Structure formats: structure tokens, C-alpha cells
């Protein structure tokens, strides 16, 4: 994941809008026939190229291997300038992996305030103008176009249908919606993306929305992409090739990927201590779960990243005196025990055993935890 551009406020003092790019890449099968050393060198070069843009934009990486046949990788980019998207693409295609890459789909959009009010008649919150990719395990993306008949309706009629639409969405708090706009800058009118740790909830949400009145005014909402969030090295490793014995997310480079370690037996390396600054947090994937690592005066704590109330990202919360506050609804948890300290959360979050070996952070596997009890 790249850095977080602050985005200067506009002249009117409002939060600046962002440009958003969804770039889907397809790997030429000939890539898998290259020697392993050549492939590994090209992967490192690709990661270095992407990391080089971390001070210009947010970049989320996702794998579609085994899920969709016409795209293998998604780079979700959020920035301030079109030129940065172009420069990143040039850097990527200039790497050793570049000659084996195609771009079957690419969608450009921008954040902006919705013209519709929420069911409680309040304006859309300011944070809708800022997109932060990578807060959930799964991402669902598709371009979206309304019929011309929709725009012929008066605003009150559209507001009524959108109120129904928003009310249905609120029934699924585990699904976070990002709506971005493409009018005039790309073929579609919107690009919608949904982040969640629960694909079942997303499927049920979409089915229920099909019954809403606004659905009748949908002209196109395909192709639809199901993506799995992985650190960039793990995303590239998911491509696979003859002779590769490791799985996605197990390769060390570039920071966040969990790295299996035979020398530690029942423990799994997940990150470097240098990646978790004192007083800061870092998200990794471990045993299929999103885990937040917290560094408090050199002591590392590991808990499930999702608040048990509404799946808020605890890694983005403030930590004070060993307590983390969920940024969504202010639930609080003890980061050592996972115990809820403040409502609305009632259930504890899972904790993990942590071991440090030099700069390496290890988490205990389920087998190690069971053996220790």
C-alpha cells in the first residue's frame, strides 16, 4: 500500500476531491515459463516501481487469480493528478514484468458529493470525498450506467428511490460502499466498489437492491469483479508458476506479506518490526484474517482488525493507555485481551500470541495457540 496524500483543501475550504483509477492487469501465460530467478527479479522490480509512487498516491493491490479468467491483478489507485496515473503505468510497463502485462479493463473516476440526502435528511458526510482503499479482505468492483429515463425524472422522485436504496444498504453495515463518478472522463457514469470481509453479506445486499425501484433504471452494471486484498508481493506470487512452492502472501519482500518460517515451526512471520512504528499500527493477513498490529513502547500486540460491532477498522483508531477506539462508532477494546471496554461493541475481538526475533514479527498459528492452552 502506498502513502496517504493529504489532499490540499480547495479555495472554499472544502476537502479536495480525488481521482480514482481501477487498473486490471492480465498476465501472459508465457510468464510462467521464465526461469524462477528471472521471475523473482521482475517481481521485485515491479514492487519497487509501485512503491516509488507511494508518496504521490494510495495504491491497493488485489488478486483475481482463480476467480476471474480475463483479469489477474487489480491496482486500485487514488491520487490528485492524472499525470501520476500515467507515470505509474509507464513505470510498471518498463519493468521486467511489463512485456507480459495486458490491461483488459481500466476505469477512471473521481470523488464528489452525492446530490441525494440520506434517510435522516442530512448531507452526505465529508469523508465521502476521500477514498482509502484496502480496509477489507474482499473488494467488489463494477462500472455503472443509469438509463436516460432516470435523468428525466424530477429530483423528488429520484430522492425517494435513493432513500429506499440507502436504507437497504444500511441493513448491511459490514459492507462499505465507495461511489465514484466518471461523467465525461470515462465511458461509464459511476464506478462502484464495495469493501467487506463477508462476501455473503454483499451477495444478499445486491439481491435485495434488485427489488428496489431504482434498480429499474440501471442500464449497465457489468463486468463485475471479485478481488482478494493482498500485499503487492503476495498479489504477484498468486500468479504462480512451475517450481513455485510458496502460496500467495507468503513471500517476504515489500513489507506486509506473511512469510512462512520453517525455523520457527508453529509460528508464522507476518511483518517487520520496522514497519510498525512506536505508537502506530499495521495491518497484515494471518490465517485468512485481517489482523492489526500495535506497537506500544516496543511491545507488539495483535488483534482482529475488525470491530465486533460493525466491522470498523481498528487499525485506524486511536490507542491510549492500551485501549483502541474504533473510528466508526467509538467502541473501545483492550489491545492485550481484546475485551470490549466501551459500547456499542459487546463481544471481544480475537487476540494473537506475538513473538519477536530481531526485526521479525511472528504470530502463533492455531496449532501453537491450542498447544499453549
C-alpha positions in Angstrom: 0.0 0.0 0.0 1.3 3.4 -0.9 1.4 6.5 1.3 -1.6 8.7 2.1 -1.6 12.0 0.2 -3.3 14.7 2.3 -5.0 16.5 -0.5 -5.0 20.3 -0.1 -8.3 21.9 0.7 -10.0 23.9 -2.1 -10.2 27.6 -2.2 -13.6 27.5 -0.5 -12.1 25.5 2.4 -13.7 22.2 1.4 -12.0 18.8 1.3 -10.3 18.3 -2.1 -11.7 15.7 -4.4 -9.7 12.7 -5.5 -9.1 11.0 -8.8 -9.6 7.2 -8.6 -8.3 4.6 -11.1 -9.0 0.8 -11.2 -6.4 -0.8 -13.4 -6.9 -4.5 -14.1 -3.9 -6.4 -15.4 -3.7 -9.8 -17.2 -0.5 -11.9 -17.2 0.6 -13.6 -20.4 0.9 -17.3 -19.7 4.4 -17.2 -21.2 5.5 -15.5 -18.0 5.2 -18.8 -16.1 7.8 -20.4 -18.4 10.5 -18.0 -17.4 13.3 -19.1 -15.1 12.4 -18.6 -11.5 15.3 -16.2 -10.9 14.1 -14.0 -13.8 10.6 -14.0 -12.5 11.6 -13.1 -8.9 13.8 -10.3 -10.2 10.9 -8.9 -12.3 8.5 -9.1 -9.3 10.9 -7.1 -7.1 11.3 -4.6 -9.9 7.5 -4.3 -10.2 7.2 -3.8 -6.5 9.9 -1.2 -6.4 8.2 0.7 -9.3 4.9 0.8 -7.4 6.5 1.7 -4.1 8.2 4.6 -5.8 4.7 6.2 -6.2 3.8 5.8 -2.5 4.4 9.5 -1.8 2.0 10.5 -4.7 -1.0 8.3 -4.3 -2.7 5.5 -2.4 -2.3 2.1 -4.1 -4.2 -1.0 -3.1 -3.3 -4.4 -4.6 -5.7 -7.3 -5.2 -5.6 -10.8 -6.8 -8.2 -12.2 -9.1 -6.3 -15.4 -9.8 -8.7 -18.4 -9.7 -11.7 -16.1 -9.6 -12.0 -14.5 -13.0 -10.5 -15.6 -16.3 -9.9 -12.2 -18.0 -8.0 -10.3 -15.3 -5.4 -11.4 -12.7 -4.4 -8.3 -10.8 -6.1 -5.1 -9.7 -4.2 -1.9 -8.7 -6.6 0.5 -7.1 -5.1 3.9 -7.2 -6.2 7.1 -5.5 -4.4 10.3 -6.2 -4.6 14.0 -7.1 -3.2 14.2 -10.7 -3.9 12.3 -13.9 -0.2 12.6 -14.7 0.7 10.4 -11.8 -1.5 7.6 -13.1 0.1 7.9 -16.4 3.6 7.9 -14.9 2.9 4.8 -12.7 1.7 2.9 -15.8 4.8 3.8 -17.7 7.0 2.7 -14.7 5.1 -0.6 -14.5 5.4 -1.4 -18.2 9.1 -0.6 -18.1 9.8 -3.4 -15.6 10.8 -6.9 -16.5 7.1 -7.9 -15.9 5.9 -5.2 -18.3 6.2 -7.1 -21.6 3.9 -9.9 -20.1 1.2 -7.5 -19.0 -2.1 -6.5 -20.7 -4.8 -4.1 -19.4 -8.2 -5.7 -20.3 -10.1 -3.2 -18.1 -9.3 0.3 -16.7 -11.8 2.6 -15.1 -11.2 6.3 -14.3 -13.4 8.2 -11.8 -13.5 11.0 -9.3 -15.0 11.6 -5.8 -17.7 14.1 -5.3 -20.6 14.8 -3.0 -23.9 13.0 -3.8 -26.8 15.2 -4.7 -29.1 12.9 -2.6 -29.8 13.2 1.1 -29.5 10.3 3.5 -32.8 9.0 5.0 -32.3 11.2 8.1 -32.1 14.2 5.6 -28.6 15.1 6.5 -26.0 15.9 3.8 -23.6 13.3 2.7 -20.6 13.2 5.1 -17.3 14.9 4.2 -15.4 11.6 4.3 -17.2 10.6 1.1 -14.8 12.9 -0.8 -11.8 10.8 0.4 -11.3 7.2 -0.5 -8.9 4.9 1.5 -8.5 1.5 -0.3 -7.6 -1.7 1.4 -9.6 -1.7 4.6 -11.2 -5.1 4.0 -10.3 -8.6 2.8 -12.5 -8.5 -0.3 -13.3 -5.9 -2.9 -16.2 -6.0 -5.5 -16.0 -3.5 -8.4 -18.1 -2.7 -11.4 -18.8 0.2 -13.7 -22.4 1.6 -13.6 -24.6 3.4 -16.1 -28.1 4.8 -15.5 -30.8 4.9 -18.2 -31.7 8.3 -19.7 -35.2 7.8 -18.2 -33.7 8.2 -14.8 -32.4 11.7 -15.6 -35.9 12.6 -16.9 -37.5 12.0 -13.5 -37.9 15.0 -11.2 -35.5 15.3 -8.3 -38.1 14.4 -5.6 -38.9 11.1 -7.4 -35.2 10.2 -7.6 -34.6 11.2 -4.0 -37.5 8.9 -2.9 -36.0 5.9 -4.7 -32.5 6.7 -3.5 -33.7 6.9 0.1 -35.0 3.4 -0.3 -31.7 2.4 -1.8 -29.7 3.9 1.1 -32.0 2.3 3.7 -31.4 -1.2 2.2 -27.6 -0.5 2.3 -27.7 0.4 6.0 -29.0 -3.1 6.8 -25.5 -4.4 5.8 -23.0 -2.5 8.0 -20.3 -5.0 7.2 -20.3 -3.7 3.5 -18.6 -0.4 2.8 -19.7 1.4 -0.4 -17.4 3.7 -2.4 -19.2 5.5 -5.1 -17.0 7.5 -7.6 -18.1 9.5 -10.7 -17.0 9.2 -14.3 -19.2 11.7 -16.2 -17.3 12.9 -19.2 -13.9 11.4 -18.2 -14.6 7.7 -19.0 -17.2 5.5 -20.7 -19.3 4.8 -17.6 -21.1 7.2 -15.3 -20.0 5.7 -12.0 -17.6 3.2 -10.7 -18.9 1.5 -7.5 -16.8 -0.6 -5.2 -17.7 -2.5 -2.1 -15.3 -3.5 0.6 -16.2 -6.3 3.1 -14.9 -9.3 5.0 -18.2 -11.1 4.3 -19.0 -12.0 0.7 -22.3 -13.5 1.8 -23.5 -10.1 3.1 -22.5 -8.4 -0.2 -24.4 -11.0 -2.3 -27.5 -10.6 -0.1 -27.2 -6.8 -0.3 -27.1 -6.9 -4.1 -30.1 -9.3 -4.3 -32.1 -7.0 -2.1 -31.2 -4.0 -4.1 -32.5 -5.7 -7.3 -36.0 -5.3 -5.7 -35.7 -1.6 -5.2 -37.4 0.9 -7.5 -34.1 2.5 -8.6 -32.9 -0.8 -10.0 -35.3 -0.5 -12.9 -33.3 2.5 -14.1 -30.0 0.6 -14.4 -28.7 0.4 -17.9 -25.4 -1.4 -17.3 -23.6 -2.7 -14.2 -21.1 -5.2 -15.7 -18.5 -6.5 -15.8 -18.3 -7.3 -12.1 -15.0 -8.1 -10.4 -14.4 -10.1 -7.2 -11.0 -9.3 -5.8 -8.9 -10.5 -2.8 -6.8 -8.0 -1.0 -3.1 -9.0 -0.7 0.1 -7.1 -0.2 1.7 -6.5 -3.6 4.3 -9.3 -3.3 1.6 -11.7 -2.4 -0.5 -10.5 -5.3 2.3 -11.2 -7.7 3.1 -14.6 -6.0 -0.6 -15.6 -6.6 0.2 -15.7 -10.3 2.0 -19.0 -9.7 4.5 -20.8 -12.0 6.1 -24.3 -12.2 8.5 -24.8 -9.3 7.0 -22.2 -7.0 6.2 -24.0 -3.8 5.0 -20.9 -1.8 1.5 -19.5 -1.8 0.1 -16.0 -2.1 1.0 -13.8 0.8 4.0 -16.0 2.0 6.8 -14.2 0.2 8.7 -11.7 2.3 9.6 -8.5 0.3 7.7 -5.2 0.4 6.6 -5.3 3.9 3.2 -6.7 4.6 3.2 -10.2 3.2 3.2 -13.0 5.7 6.3 -15.1 5.4 6.3 -18.7 6.5 9.3 -19.7 8.5 10.2 -23.4 8.9 12.8 -22.5 11.6 10.0 -21.2 13.8 7.8 -24.3 13.5 4.3 -23.3 14.7 4.9 -19.6 14.3 4.4 -17.5 11.1 6.3 -14.4 10.2 3.9 -11.6 9.3 5.8 -8.3 9.2 9.0 -6.5 10.2 9.1 -4.5 13.4 10.4 -1.5 11.5 7.0 -1.5 9.7 5.1 -0.9 12.9 6.2 2.5 14.3 6.1 3.1 18.0 2.6 4.3 18.8 1.4 3.2 15.3 -0.5 0.3 13.7 0.0 -2.0 10.8 -2.4 -4.5 9.1 -1.4 -8.0 7.9 -3.3 -11.1 6.8 -2.8 -14.2 9.0 -4.7 -17.5 8.8 -7.2 -15.9 6.4 -8.0 -13.0 8.8 -7.1 -9.3 8.8 -5.0 -8.6 11.9 -4.0 -5.3 13.4 -0.5 -5.0 14.9 0.0 -2.3 17.5 3.4 -1.1 18.8 3.2 0.3 22.3 6.7 1.3 23.6 8.3 -1.6 21.7 5.7 -4.2 22.8 3.7 -5.5 19.9 0.0 -6.6 20.3 -2.1 -8.4 17.7 -5.9 -8.4 17.5 -8.5 -8.9 14.8 -8.7 -5.7 12.8 -12.5 -5.7 12.6 -14.6 -4.2 15.4 -17.2 -6.7 16.6 -20.0 -4.1 16.4 -19.9 -3.1 12.7 -16.6 -4.3 11.3 -14.9 -0.9 11.7 -11.1 -0.9 11.0 -9.4 -0.8 14.5 -6.0 -0.2 12.9 -7.2 3.3 12.1 -8.3 4.0 15.7 -6.5 5.9 18.4 -4.6 3.9 21.0 -4.5 5.4 24.5 -3.3 3.6 27.6 -3.6 0.2 25.9 -7.1 0.8 24.6 -8.0 1.2 20.9 -11.1 3.2 19.9 -12.9 2.2 16.7 -13.0 5.1 14.3 -16.6 4.3 13.2 -18.7 4.2 16.3 -16.2 4.7 19.2 -16.3 1.2 20.6 -13.2 0.6 22.7 -11.1 -2.6 23.2 -8.2 -3.6 25.4 -5.5 -4.4 22.9 -3.9 -7.0 25.2 -7.0 -9.1 26.0 -9.4 -8.0 23.2 -12.1 -7.3 25.9 -14.7 -4.6 25.0 -14.4 -1.6 27.3 -17.0 0.7 25.8 -20.2 0.2 23.9 -21.7 -0.2 21.3 -19.4 -3.3 20.9 -20.4 -6.1 23.3 -18.2 -9.0 22.0 -14.4 -9.2 22.4 -12.1 -9.2 19.4 -9.7 -12.2 19.0 -6.1 -11.7 20.1 -3.0 -13.4 18.8 0.3 -14.5 20.5 3.2 -12.4 19.3 6.9 -13.3 19.2 9.8 -11.0 18.1 13.0 -12.3 16.6 15.2 -9.3 15.7 13.2 -7.2 13.3 10.8 -10.1 12.5 7.3 -10.3 14.0 5.8 -13.7 14.3 2.2 -14.7 15.2 1.2 -18.1 16.6 -0.8 -20.5 14.4 -4.0 -22.0 15.7 -2.0 -25.2 16.5 0.5 -23.2 18.6 -2.3 -21.5 20.5 -4.0 -24.8 21.2 -0.7 -26.3 22.4 -0.2 -23.4 24.7 -3.5 -23.8 26.5 
